[in-house]
Amino acid sequence: MAQTFVTGGSGFIGQVLVRRLLSEGHTVRVLVRSEASAAKVSALGAEPVRGELTEPATWSDRVTGSDVVFHLAAETDITADRERHEAVSVHGTRAVVEAARDAGVPRFVHCGSEAALLAGEPLVDVDESAPLRPDSEAAYCATKAAAERIVLDANAPGFATVSVRPRFVWGPGSILTEGLAAAAKAGQFAWIEGGRHTTDVTYVDNAVEGLVLGWTHGRPGQAYFVTDQHRVVLREFLETLFGIYRVDAPIPDLDAEAAAREIPVPARWFLGQDCILRTDKAAAELGYKPVVSYDAGLDAVRDSVADSA
């Protein structure tokens, strides 16, 4: 069994990853900032490591002896200023890469995103040959691109780096979908041009499957898209989830001009454009296929909401 080190392990995807690693008999250390996160990680059965992502002196010694580092920590608040995105997503990633490399960790897996490719145009039938866009006007997208470039450029003999890119991660406890539902309830959500865009989505366990396969099977220096391999119409997908979350407020439509005025990038890109990604590479090289079907994922969300009622 392996010794693993995880950043972002108290977050939505991170907790599912930690549970998966523990269930397979691995030991898990998780970098955490707060007592609340430390308690959450301890409750899962992992060892919390208190420290500040951008201050590696507070935690880098605990990376030593790890067989793999999973790097999930990033600034996810798209309203945060560019300085904050740079500090967490770029400088934080560089710190984790350098700590892992200096400690002699042989494998490094980064949780990337299709957002690293977004600069205003839809992603349609896109594969991993599409260029990263560190020039994007959206700080979140630009810094996700810069962070992935740091990871992949660090690949070297004895230090294999891989980036796994899920799209629109959902499931029980998803901050993303629960946040959209809360916005809809508060009258702060609108369909952009009807919301009938075709998009890929990734159930959280499928994202974690991709991360684990990236560790065990990923080709050094490569990126991989992983999705549910079940494309949806965004409006139909969210209306189903909104029904589960008991959203009964009317949701208005915005045309493209109104959306450009009222919804900032990258939210307008995420919710107002097609996003169709190819997973051929992950299937061929990782042996990736979804471990939870779309319908089973919806059932899991229903059960979670019912249990919390």
Backbone bond lengths (Angstrom), bond angles and torsions (degrees), N, CA, C in turn:
res aa  C-N    CA-C-N  psi(-1)  N-CA   C-N-CA  omega(-1)  CA-C   N-CA-C  phi
1 M - - - 1.455 - - 1.528 110.48 -
2 A 1.317 116.25 157.13 1.461 121.04 -170.96 1.526 112.01 -104.99
3 Q 1.332 113.76 155.21 1.461 121.65 168.19 1.523 107.09 -93.88
4 T 1.325 117.27 124.18 1.461 121.28 -177.38 1.522 110.39 -120.57
5 F 1.322 115.29 151.32 1.464 122.48 177.00 1.520 107.08 -127.60
6 V 1.330 116.71 129.80 1.463 121.80 -173.92 1.520 109.71 -126.37
7 T 1.329 117.12 130.48 1.463 120.77 166.42 1.524 107.69 -101.33
8 G 1.323 116.55 147.93 1.465 119.49 -177.41 1.519 112.17 73.44
9 G 1.326 117.47 20.31 1.459 120.74 -174.96 1.511 115.21 -75.78
10 S 1.331 118.03 -9.72 1.462 119.74 176.43 1.529 111.63 -95.16
11 G 1.337 116.99 -0.07 1.457 121.01 179.39 1.514 112.09 -84.80
12 F 1.311 115.52 -174.15 1.469 121.96 -174.97 1.528 111.77 -61.07
13 I 1.326 117.45 -58.20 1.462 119.91 178.65 1.522 109.92 -68.45
14 G 1.319 116.37 -39.78 1.452 120.94 -176.12 1.513 114.15 -58.40
15 Q 1.324 117.06 -41.63 1.464 119.18 -179.63 1.523 111.66 -64.72
16 V 1.323 116.46 -38.68 1.471 119.89 178.55 1.530 109.68 -67.35
17 L 1.331 116.90 -39.44 1.463 120.25 176.47 1.526 110.70 -62.49
18 V 1.320 117.12 -46.54 1.473 120.53 -179.23 1.523 110.52 -59.65
19 R 1.325 117.28 -44.91 1.468 120.18 178.23 1.524 110.51 -60.14
20 R 1.318 116.83 -42.45 1.465 121.25 179.99 1.535 110.61 -61.62
21 L 1.316 116.90 -47.69 1.456 120.51 -178.95 1.524 111.27 -62.52
22 L 1.314 116.56 -43.69 1.469 120.17 179.17 1.524 111.19 -64.50
23 S 1.335 116.60 -39.29 1.466 120.14 -178.86 1.519 111.66 -64.52
24 E 1.338 116.35 -24.35 1.453 120.81 179.52 1.526 112.51 -92.35
25 G 1.340 115.90 4.39 1.450 120.24 173.86 1.515 115.26 92.41
26 H 1.320 118.03 6.11 1.458 120.81 179.31 1.521 110.47 -80.94
27 T 1.312 117.83 154.40 1.457 121.43 170.75 1.520 107.81 -92.09
28 V 1.326 115.81 144.57 1.465 120.35 -171.02 1.523 110.31 -133.39
29 R 1.319 115.58 124.78 1.453 122.09 168.77 1.519 108.13 -107.85
30 V 1.324 116.49 138.46 1.463 120.87 -175.69 1.519 109.94 -127.74
31 L 1.316 116.32 125.30 1.460 120.76 175.73 1.522 109.20 -73.38
32 V 1.348 116.56 127.47 1.460 121.37 -179.42 1.527 109.30 -135.27
33 R 1.327 115.35 153.17 1.465 120.75 179.94 1.517 112.32 -97.63
34 S 1.324 117.85 -34.33 1.463 121.17 -168.17 1.518 112.17 -121.54
35 E 1.319 114.74 164.42 1.464 120.38 175.46 1.521 110.75 -63.81
36 A 1.331 116.10 -37.79 1.462 119.39 -179.73 1.518 110.71 -62.83
37 S 1.338 116.87 -42.95 1.464 120.15 178.31 1.527 110.56 -67.56
38 A 1.321 116.51 -38.34 1.462 120.11 178.27 1.521 110.62 -61.00
39 A 1.337 116.28 -42.79 1.463 120.00 179.25 1.522 111.26 -64.66
40 K 1.323 116.20 -38.78 1.466 120.95 179.60 1.528 110.29 -63.55
41 V 1.318 116.25 -44.26 1.457 121.62 -179.24 1.529 110.85 -66.95
42 S 1.328 116.37 -42.07 1.471 120.56 178.53 1.518 110.85 -61.49
43 A 1.336 116.16 -38.96 1.463 120.11 -179.96 1.524 111.65 -64.27
44 L 1.322 116.78 -27.66 1.458 120.35 177.20 1.526 111.60 -74.95
45 G 1.337 116.25 -21.88 1.460 120.84 -178.04 1.514 113.69 106.32
46 A 1.345 117.24 7.79 1.460 122.16 178.83 1.522 110.06 -98.22
47 E 1.322 116.02 168.67 1.466 121.97 179.70 1.520 109.93 -98.56
48 P 1.340 118.04 116.46 1.457 118.97 177.83 1.525 111.65 -76.41
49 V 1.317 115.38 142.89 1.464 122.34 175.57 1.519 106.83 -120.30
50 R 1.339 117.00 109.51 1.457 120.10 -177.85 1.518 110.45 -75.54
51 G 1.321 116.01 131.32 1.448 120.21 178.36 1.515 111.44 177.83
52 E 1.318 116.30 170.42 1.458 123.44 178.84 1.523 108.31 -106.84
53 L 1.324 116.83 124.39 1.460 121.77 -175.08 1.517 112.14 -49.13
54 T 1.326 116.98 -44.55 1.458 120.71 -174.95 1.526 113.01 -85.58
55 E 1.333 117.45 4.96 1.464 121.98 176.25 1.523 108.26 -124.55
56 P 1.331 117.56 77.67 1.462 120.93 -172.22 1.520 114.65 -60.04
57 A 1.309 117.96 -21.68 1.459 119.23 177.92 1.524 111.84 -61.50
58 T 1.336 116.74 -20.99 1.464 120.42 -178.51 1.519 112.97 -82.61
59 W 1.350 117.77 -9.41 1.468 118.73 -175.64 1.529 115.65 -149.46
60 S 1.315 118.86 -12.81 1.461 120.19 -169.37 1.527 113.13 -62.06
61 D 1.350 118.18 -28.55 1.470 119.22 -179.93 1.524 112.14 -65.02
62 R 1.339 117.05 -22.15 1.467 120.88 -178.13 1.529 112.03 -82.64
63 V 1.316 117.55 -5.66 1.460 121.17 175.65 1.526 110.74 -78.69
64 T 1.319 115.51 -26.30 1.465 120.81 -177.13 1.530 111.08 -55.34
65 G 1.319 115.38 135.23 1.459 121.07 179.27 1.514 114.24 90.70
66 S 1.331 116.96 -3.58 1.462 119.93 -179.53 1.520 110.80 -76.33
67 D 1.313 115.81 144.46 1.470 121.94 174.31 1.519 111.51 -88.33
68 V 1.324 116.78 -22.72 1.459 121.19 179.40 1.524 108.61 -156.63
69 V 1.318 116.05 145.93 1.464 123.00 170.06 1.520 107.70 -113.32
70 F 1.323 115.91 127.43 1.464 122.29 171.37 1.520 107.16 -103.56
71 H 1.314 116.82 118.97 1.461 120.86 -177.32 1.526 110.06 -107.49
72 L 1.331 115.74 104.64 1.470 121.87 -179.98 1.516 112.45 -111.77
73 A 1.322 118.19 -15.07 1.462 120.76 -175.08 1.523 110.81 -67.15
74 A 1.334 115.93 134.93 1.467 122.63 178.28 1.521 107.67 -165.17
75 E 1.312 115.98 163.07 1.461 120.22 172.36 1.530 107.88 -81.44
76 T 1.325 116.91 115.60 1.464 120.75 -176.34 1.525 113.57 -103.60
77 D 1.324 117.43 -5.34 1.460 120.78 178.68 1.523 108.49 -80.18
78 I 1.321 116.56 105.36 1.456 119.52 -175.42 1.527 112.18 -68.97
79 T 1.347 117.55 -12.61 1.470 120.21 177.69 1.522 112.00 -88.01
80 A 1.335 117.84 -8.09 1.465 120.57 179.23 1.528 109.78 -65.53
81 D 1.334 116.33 152.88 1.460 119.10 -178.36 1.529 110.84 -75.08
82 R 1.318 115.46 165.59 1.465 121.05 -175.44 1.530 111.03 -60.52
83 E 1.311 117.48 -36.19 1.466 120.17 -179.85 1.522 110.95 -59.91
84 R 1.324 116.39 -41.68 1.459 120.10 179.25 1.528 110.71 -66.66
85 H 1.326 117.50 -44.36 1.463 120.87 177.42 1.531 110.89 -60.25
86 E 1.304 116.55 -42.61 1.458 119.98 179.36 1.532 110.73 -63.04
87 A 1.328 116.30 -44.49 1.464 120.15 -176.56 1.521 111.43 -62.43
88 V 1.331 116.79 -47.33 1.467 120.35 -174.12 1.524 111.66 -83.22
89 S 1.330 116.35 -55.47 1.455 119.80 -170.91 1.525 113.34 -76.22
90 V 1.333 117.50 -34.90 1.463 119.83 -178.11 1.528 111.23 -93.53
91 H 1.344 116.54 -61.29 1.466 118.86 -178.00 1.521 111.59 -66.30
92 G 1.339 116.74 -34.70 1.463 119.72 177.01 1.519 111.34 -64.45
93 T 1.332 116.56 -42.62 1.468 119.84 178.06 1.523 110.57 -63.02
94 R 1.322 116.49 -44.30 1.466 119.02 179.46 1.533 110.67 -60.06
95 A 1.324 117.10 -39.66 1.457 120.49 -179.93 1.527 111.42 -63.58
96 V 1.337 117.09 -42.00 1.465 119.95 -178.77 1.526 110.56 -69.71
97 V 1.331 117.40 -41.26 1.462 120.69 177.61 1.528 110.33 -59.89
98 E 1.331 116.74 -46.86 1.464 119.92 -177.98 1.522 111.30 -66.06
99 A 1.342 117.02 -39.02 1.463 119.56 179.27 1.517 111.14 -64.86
100 A 1.337 116.49 -41.92 1.464 120.42 179.63 1.527 111.06 -66.08
101 R 1.303 115.85 -43.77 1.473 119.82 -179.63 1.529 110.73 -64.80
102 D 1.329 117.00 -44.09 1.468 120.75 -179.25 1.522 111.76 -65.35
103 A 1.346 116.41 -29.61 1.462 120.84 -179.38 1.528 112.47 -83.73
104 G 1.336 116.57 -3.59 1.455 119.67 -179.97 1.513 114.59 76.58
105 V 1.341 116.94 24.17 1.469 120.68 177.34 1.536 108.09 -69.89
106 P 1.330 118.69 128.68 1.465 119.15 -174.41 1.524 116.09 -79.49
107 R 1.367 118.25 -22.95 1.472 120.23 -175.41 1.526 109.39 -133.16
108 F 1.331 114.99 141.65 1.460 121.77 -179.60 1.521 107.82 -136.85
109 V 1.340 116.85 122.68 1.462 121.83 -178.38 1.525 109.02 -119.27
110 H 1.311 115.11 122.77 1.459 122.56 -178.30 1.521 109.73 -104.43
111 C 1.317 116.57 136.01 1.463 120.49 173.52 1.521 107.98 -89.32
112 G 1.315 115.09 101.79 1.452 121.02 -179.39 1.516 111.71 -93.43
113 S 1.320 116.02 -158.62 1.461 121.53 -176.15 1.515 109.59 -164.95
114 E 1.330 115.00 151.34 1.464 118.57 173.13 1.522 110.78 -64.82
115 A 1.339 116.95 -16.39 1.469 120.58 178.46 1.522 111.42 -58.54
116 A 1.327 116.70 -25.99 1.463 120.78 179.36 1.523 112.46 -65.30
117 L 1.334 117.32 -11.48 1.463 122.24 -179.87 1.528 112.31 -105.94
118 L 1.319 117.23 -1.53 1.460 120.42 -171.99 1.534 112.50 -89.11
119 A 1.315 114.60 126.80 1.466 119.94 175.98 1.524 110.78 -144.70
120 G 1.334 116.79 21.54 1.455 120.57 175.28 1.504 115.47 124.24
121 E 1.334 117.71 -24.14 1.456 120.91 -178.87 1.533 110.49 -100.20
122 P 1.342 117.88 148.25 1.466 120.09 175.86 1.527 111.09 -60.78
123 L 1.320 115.62 154.45 1.465 121.66 173.02 1.522 106.67 -102.50
124 V 1.316 117.16 112.23 1.465 121.98 -175.33 1.520 109.34 -127.90
125 D 1.339 115.10 118.52 1.465 121.96 -179.46 1.531 110.58 54.70
126 V 1.327 114.84 45.51 1.462 121.96 -174.54 1.521 110.32 -92.89
127 D 1.335 116.08 139.66 1.458 120.33 172.91 1.533 109.17 -118.31
128 E 1.324 116.21 -172.12 1.459 120.57 -171.87 1.521 113.72 -73.50
129 S 1.340 117.56 -4.69 1.464 119.97 175.87 1.523 112.28 -78.91
130 A 1.334 117.70 -11.83 1.468 120.81 178.38 1.528 109.28 -64.62
131 P 1.331 118.30 141.54 1.465 120.33 -174.07 1.523 113.32 -74.60
132 L 1.327 115.12 146.40 1.453 120.59 169.01 1.527 108.71 -67.24
133 R 1.370 115.61 152.70 1.461 119.30 -175.76 1.531 112.01 -123.68
134 P 1.330 116.84 69.68 1.472 118.39 175.27 1.522 112.44 -66.27
135 D 1.355 117.00 -8.89 1.452 121.70 177.00 1.524 112.62 -89.45
136 S 1.328 118.11 3.75 1.466 121.16 -178.08 1.522 111.28 -58.21
137 E 1.325 116.57 144.15 1.462 119.91 178.28 1.529 111.82 -70.85
138 A 1.330 117.56 -18.95 1.462 121.32 178.98 1.526 109.16 -86.95
139 A 1.319 116.93 123.03 1.467 120.81 -176.54 1.520 111.37 -59.71
140 Y 1.325 117.47 -40.03 1.459 120.25 -179.55 1.528 110.20 -59.73
141 C 1.306 117.51 -47.31 1.464 121.71 -178.03 1.521 111.25 -68.16
142 A 1.318 116.84 -45.26 1.460 120.50 -178.81 1.520 111.59 -60.77
143 T 1.334 116.78 -41.04 1.462 119.09 -177.05 1.528 111.81 -78.88
144 K 1.329 118.45 -28.82 1.470 119.38 171.77 1.530 109.83 -64.09
145 A 1.320 116.88 -38.74 1.455 120.51 177.27 1.526 110.98 -65.62
146 A 1.326 116.51 -44.79 1.464 120.01 -179.81 1.523 111.28 -63.98
147 A 1.330 116.56 -39.17 1.463 120.34 179.85 1.531 110.62 -64.52
148 E 1.335 116.88 -44.29 1.460 118.87 179.42 1.524 110.75 -64.33
149 R 1.305 117.45 -38.14 1.464 119.77 178.92 1.526 110.60 -62.80
150 I 1.320 117.97 -39.75 1.463 121.41 176.45 1.523 110.16 -58.28
151 V 1.340 115.72 -45.55 1.465 120.72 -178.09 1.517 110.90 -63.77
152 L 1.309 117.68 -51.17 1.462 120.41 -174.40 1.529 111.87 -71.20
153 D 1.323 116.90 -33.16 1.461 119.68 177.73 1.524 111.90 -69.08
154 A 1.330 117.40 -22.16 1.465 121.26 -179.29 1.523 112.32 -79.60
155 N 1.323 116.94 -10.98 1.465 119.15 -179.52 1.527 110.77 -56.96
156 A 1.342 115.32 133.59 1.461 120.70 -177.29 1.519 108.29 -160.21
157 P 1.319 117.97 163.20 1.466 119.26 175.66 1.522 111.18 -53.85
158 G 1.318 116.04 128.53 1.453 120.85 -178.02 1.513 114.43 85.73
159 F 1.321 116.73 -8.33 1.476 120.60 178.24 1.525 107.88 -140.50
160 A 1.325 115.93 88.06 1.461 122.31 -175.55 1.528 109.76 -89.10
161 T 1.324 116.46 123.48 1.457 120.94 -179.43 1.526 110.27 -115.79
162 V 1.336 115.12 142.23 1.462 122.72 -177.55 1.526 108.27 -140.21
163 S 1.324 117.41 144.84 1.465 121.51 173.77 1.520 109.41 -119.85
164 V 1.315 116.60 128.70 1.462 122.67 179.37 1.522 107.44 -111.89
165 R 1.336 116.69 127.87 1.467 122.05 -171.97 1.526 112.02 -116.19
166 P 1.313 118.86 91.52 1.468 119.53 169.53 1.528 109.56 -77.88
167 R 1.326 115.77 161.18 1.474 121.44 179.05 1.518 108.94 -123.70
168 F 1.342 117.96 127.35 1.459 124.44 172.70 1.535 109.56 53.16
169 V 1.329 116.33 70.01 1.464 121.21 -175.00 1.532 109.70 -75.86
170 W 1.324 115.32 128.20 1.461 121.49 -175.03 1.521 109.91 -134.14
171 G 1.323 115.07 170.57 1.455 121.38 179.47 1.514 109.78 142.62
172 P 1.340 117.73 -177.62 1.469 120.44 -179.89 1.521 111.19 -58.95
173 G 1.320 116.51 126.85 1.452 120.85 179.06 1.511 115.06 84.31
174 S 1.337 117.84 9.11 1.461 120.49 -179.66 1.526 110.97 -64.20
175 I 1.308 116.15 121.17 1.461 120.27 177.18 1.525 110.04 -63.54
176 L 1.323 116.48 -34.94 1.458 120.83 -178.60 1.518 111.54 -64.56
177 T 1.332 117.13 -57.57 1.467 118.52 -174.97 1.523 111.71 -72.38
178 E 1.323 117.53 -35.22 1.465 118.88 176.89 1.526 110.48 -67.00
179 G 1.339 116.56 -34.55 1.460 119.90 177.09 1.524 112.11 -67.51
180 L 1.334 116.27 -39.84 1.465 119.42 176.99 1.519 110.89 -65.32
181 A 1.337 116.63 -39.59 1.466 120.34 178.14 1.524 110.63 -64.09
182 A 1.331 117.06 -42.24 1.463 120.46 178.67 1.528 110.62 -63.59
183 A 1.330 116.84 -39.72 1.461 120.13 177.81 1.524 110.86 -64.30
184 A 1.332 116.72 -40.82 1.461 120.48 178.78 1.532 110.77 -63.14
185 K 1.333 116.45 -42.60 1.470 120.10 178.64 1.526 111.15 -61.42
186 A 1.343 115.86 -33.85 1.462 120.56 -177.18 1.524 112.61 -87.53
187 G 1.331 117.50 3.70 1.452 120.88 -179.23 1.514 113.27 73.73
188 Q 1.343 116.76 25.63 1.462 121.31 -176.53 1.535 112.14 -114.33
189 F 1.314 116.26 22.22 1.460 120.98 -179.66 1.523 107.97 -130.35
190 A 1.332 115.85 144.34 1.467 120.83 177.95 1.520 109.24 -143.35
191 W 1.329 115.87 150.73 1.462 120.80 172.20 1.513 108.47 -78.13
192 I 1.312 116.88 135.23 1.454 120.99 177.21 1.526 108.37 -93.94
193 E 1.312 115.89 116.86 1.474 122.31 -177.71 1.531 111.22 50.06
194 G 1.317 115.40 43.21 1.458 121.25 177.06 1.512 115.33 88.21
195 G 1.324 117.16 -14.43 1.462 120.68 177.48 1.519 114.48 71.32
196 R 1.316 117.62 14.07 1.470 119.41 -174.76 1.528 111.87 -94.26
197 H 1.315 114.06 53.97 1.449 121.15 179.21 1.531 108.77 -97.69
198 T 1.298 115.54 141.52 1.464 120.05 176.69 1.526 108.74 -82.48
199 T 1.325 116.09 132.52 1.459 118.88 -177.21 1.514 111.40 -146.47
200 D 1.303 114.97 151.50 1.457 121.05 167.70 1.511 109.04 -87.82
201 V 1.328 115.65 150.23 1.460 122.84 174.70 1.532 107.11 -137.20
202 T 1.332 116.07 164.72 1.467 119.92 -176.51 1.525 109.77 -138.42
203 Y 1.333 115.79 113.07 1.464 119.60 174.80 1.521 108.49 -63.28
204 V 1.332 116.82 145.83 1.461 120.81 -170.01 1.524 113.07 -58.46
205 D 1.318 118.70 -39.65 1.463 119.90 178.90 1.526 111.60 -66.67
206 N 1.320 116.54 -29.26 1.463 119.44 176.47 1.530 110.75 -72.37
207 A 1.336 116.94 -36.71 1.460 120.20 174.06 1.522 110.78 -60.87
208 V 1.329 116.18 -43.40 1.460 120.69 179.72 1.525 111.37 -66.53
209 E 1.324 116.92 -38.36 1.458 120.02 175.05 1.529 110.15 -57.19
210 G 1.318 116.50 -42.78 1.456 119.91 177.88 1.520 112.45 -62.84
211 L 1.336 116.95 -40.99 1.462 120.43 179.39 1.523 111.42 -63.86
212 V 1.323 116.35 -43.95 1.466 119.66 -179.51 1.521 110.59 -66.31
213 L 1.328 117.12 -42.00 1.462 120.02 177.59 1.530 111.39 -66.99
214 G 1.328 116.74 -31.17 1.451 119.80 174.54 1.517 111.39 -61.31
215 W 1.315 116.07 -37.85 1.461 121.71 175.87 1.533 111.26 -66.49
216 T 1.308 116.54 -50.68 1.465 119.80 -170.07 1.523 113.89 -85.01
217 H 1.352 117.15 -25.93 1.453 119.42 -173.48 1.533 114.31 -129.86
218 G 1.310 118.05 -6.38 1.461 120.03 -174.40 1.514 113.42 -64.33
219 R 1.319 114.80 139.27 1.465 119.94 176.94 1.521 108.37 -79.22
220 P 1.317 118.29 127.56 1.469 121.11 -175.37 1.523 112.71 -52.70
221 G 1.331 114.29 135.28 1.456 120.72 176.88 1.510 115.13 81.06
222 Q 1.348 117.28 13.60 1.466 120.78 -174.35 1.531 112.32 -114.87
223 A 1.335 114.44 156.16 1.467 122.35 173.97 1.518 109.08 -113.05
224 Y 1.343 116.12 152.46 1.466 121.46 -177.55 1.528 109.86 -141.40
225 F 1.337 116.78 129.18 1.457 121.20 168.66 1.531 109.34 -80.11
226 V 1.331 116.69 136.79 1.461 120.99 170.92 1.526 108.10 -131.61
227 T 1.330 116.47 134.11 1.460 122.31 -179.31 1.529 108.75 -142.25
228 D 1.327 115.69 -177.78 1.465 120.69 175.39 1.524 112.01 -74.37
229 Q 1.325 116.71 -7.88 1.467 121.61 -174.30 1.532 110.20 53.10
230 H 1.321 114.09 36.02 1.472 122.30 179.43 1.530 105.86 -145.59
231 R 1.316 116.42 90.13 1.457 119.36 -176.26 1.517 111.19 -70.43
232 V 1.327 114.71 148.03 1.457 120.52 -176.81 1.520 109.45 -129.23
233 V 1.308 114.97 160.37 1.459 120.99 165.44 1.525 105.82 -86.03
234 L 1.313 116.77 123.58 1.461 120.67 -171.74 1.525 112.07 -51.72
235 R 1.326 116.42 -46.14 1.459 118.75 -176.99 1.526 111.28 -62.81
236 E 1.318 117.45 -43.30 1.466 120.35 -179.86 1.531 111.16 -64.79
237 F 1.324 115.96 -41.04 1.465 121.02 178.33 1.529 111.04 -61.46
238 L 1.344 115.80 -50.03 1.461 118.59 -177.84 1.527 111.95 -71.24
239 E 1.320 118.54 -34.62 1.462 119.45 176.87 1.528 110.27 -62.39
240 T 1.320 117.39 -37.56 1.466 119.99 176.33 1.524 110.48 -63.05
241 L 1.330 116.89 -46.97 1.458 120.01 179.20 1.525 111.34 -66.70
242 F 1.325 117.21 -39.95 1.460 119.73 178.80 1.530 110.68 -62.14
243 G 1.321 116.52 -35.34 1.459 119.24 175.73 1.525 111.32 -63.38
244 I 1.332 116.63 -41.31 1.468 120.68 178.37 1.524 110.10 -64.24
245 Y 1.335 116.52 -39.50 1.468 121.19 -179.35 1.532 112.47 -83.47
246 R 1.322 116.08 5.22 1.472 122.31 175.89 1.530 113.14 62.18
247 V 1.306 114.99 44.98 1.461 120.30 173.43 1.521 107.56 -84.34
248 D 1.320 117.32 118.39 1.462 119.32 179.61 1.526 112.31 -121.03
249 A 1.320 117.31 5.29 1.463 120.27 177.78 1.523 109.95 -75.32
250 P 1.326 118.21 143.51 1.471 119.91 176.20 1.525 110.25 -65.62
251 I 1.324 116.16 142.89 1.455 120.90 -178.13 1.519 108.45 -114.74
252 P 1.324 117.72 120.48 1.472 120.57 -177.16 1.524 112.11 -77.76
253 D 1.323 115.18 167.02 1.460 122.83 173.46 1.525 109.13 -107.21
254 L 1.308 116.44 144.03 1.456 122.17 172.91 1.515 108.82 -120.27
255 D 1.330 116.60 136.08 1.452 118.29 172.59 1.527 108.54 -78.35
256 A 1.317 117.32 175.06 1.458 121.47 -174.13 1.525 111.84 -60.78
257 E 1.329 116.28 -39.60 1.465 119.66 -178.19 1.517 110.97 -66.75
258 A 1.330 117.14 -44.05 1.462 120.19 178.88 1.528 111.38 -66.87
259 A 1.333 116.25 -39.27 1.466 119.78 178.47 1.520 110.91 -61.37
260 A 1.344 116.60 -39.93 1.464 120.38 179.75 1.523 111.21 -63.57
261 R 1.339 116.24 -31.57 1.462 119.95 178.72 1.516 112.02 -77.46
262 E 1.330 116.72 -38.93 1.461 120.92 -166.83 1.525 115.44 -102.75
263 I 1.321 118.47 -20.64 1.460 120.54 -175.44 1.519 109.06 -119.95
264 P 1.311 117.65 119.41 1.469 119.71 -177.87 1.520 111.53 -75.20
265 V 1.332 114.80 159.54 1.458 119.09 169.11 1.531 106.66 -77.98
266 P 1.345 119.33 148.41 1.451 125.95 5.98 1.533 114.53 -91.61
267 A 1.357 118.37 2.29 1.466 119.34 -178.32 1.522 110.84 -57.52
268 R 1.336 116.34 -38.25 1.463 119.75 179.88 1.534 110.77 -64.45
269 W 1.329 116.58 -35.46 1.462 119.68 178.23 1.523 110.86 -71.60
270 F 1.319 117.10 -42.50 1.469 120.93 -177.85 1.523 111.63 -61.70
271 L 1.331 116.41 -39.21 1.455 121.59 -171.15 1.528 113.73 -105.58
272 G 1.307 117.38 -6.03 1.456 119.41 -173.69 1.511 115.39 -123.49
273 Q 1.345 117.05 15.42 1.461 119.78 -179.02 1.529 110.05 -141.39
274 D 1.322 115.60 154.95 1.461 119.84 170.44 1.527 109.49 -63.43
275 C 1.329 115.68 146.96 1.467 120.86 173.61 1.528 107.26 -142.87
276 I 1.314 116.05 96.73 1.460 122.71 -174.36 1.527 107.94 -119.19
277 L 1.318 116.21 113.28 1.456 122.52 -171.98 1.525 111.18 -115.39
278 R 1.292 116.85 143.65 1.464 122.24 177.89 1.537 109.33 -91.24
279 T 1.325 115.65 136.83 1.465 120.35 177.63 1.533 111.50 -115.83
280 D 1.332 116.66 17.62 1.466 120.77 -179.68 1.525 111.92 -56.25
281 K 1.330 116.03 -41.78 1.458 120.46 -176.73 1.523 110.92 -65.60
282 A 1.322 116.89 -44.98 1.462 119.89 178.51 1.522 111.19 -63.46
283 A 1.326 116.66 -38.99 1.465 120.10 178.94 1.529 110.71 -64.80
284 A 1.333 116.43 -43.92 1.464 120.39 -175.38 1.520 112.68 -74.80
285 E 1.331 117.18 -43.12 1.462 120.02 -172.48 1.526 113.55 -93.63
286 L 1.320 117.54 -32.17 1.465 121.00 -179.41 1.521 112.70 -98.34
287 G 1.328 116.09 -18.51 1.461 119.03 -170.01 1.507 110.92 73.97
288 Y 1.355 116.35 26.74 1.464 120.71 -175.99 1.523 112.37 -73.31
289 K 1.307 115.08 135.79 1.456 123.27 163.92 1.517 106.46 -152.48
290 P 1.331 117.96 151.17 1.460 120.12 -177.37 1.527 111.60 -59.15
291 V 1.335 115.84 139.61 1.465 120.77 177.28 1.524 111.19 -96.47
292 V 1.332 116.99 -13.73 1.462 122.47 176.54 1.517 107.37 -129.45
293 S 1.328 116.87 126.17 1.461 120.66 -179.89 1.527 110.47 -73.85
294 Y 1.310 115.64 162.95 1.470 121.13 178.90 1.527 110.57 -57.89
295 D 1.323 117.61 -48.15 1.466 120.78 -178.28 1.524 111.55 -65.06
296 A 1.344 116.73 -39.44 1.466 119.54 177.86 1.524 110.67 -65.59
297 G 1.322 116.65 -34.33 1.455 119.96 176.73 1.517 112.10 -64.10
298 L 1.333 116.25 -43.45 1.469 119.70 177.01 1.525 110.78 -61.48
299 D 1.331 116.85 -40.49 1.462 120.28 178.72 1.534 110.57 -62.60
300 A 1.334 116.30 -38.43 1.458 119.62 179.49 1.528 111.28 -65.32
301 V 1.328 116.72 -38.18 1.473 119.83 176.92 1.526 109.78 -66.24
302 R 1.332 116.95 -42.97 1.465 119.73 178.07 1.524 111.21 -58.84
303 D 1.314 116.15 -45.34 1.468 120.38 -179.09 1.523 110.38 -63.41
304 S 1.323 117.01 -41.08 1.461 120.32 -179.21 1.525 111.41 -64.55
305 V 1.330 116.40 -43.12 1.474 119.62 -179.99 1.534 109.73 -66.87
306 A 1.326 117.33 -40.58 1.466 120.70 178.55 1.529 111.02 -63.57
307 D 1.322 117.39 -39.58 1.472 121.11 -178.99 1.531 111.38 -67.58
308 S 1.338 115.71 -29.90 1.468 119.07 -177.09 1.527 112.68 -89.24
309 A 1.328 116.45 -5.90 1.481 120.36 -176.80 1.521 110.04 -72.34
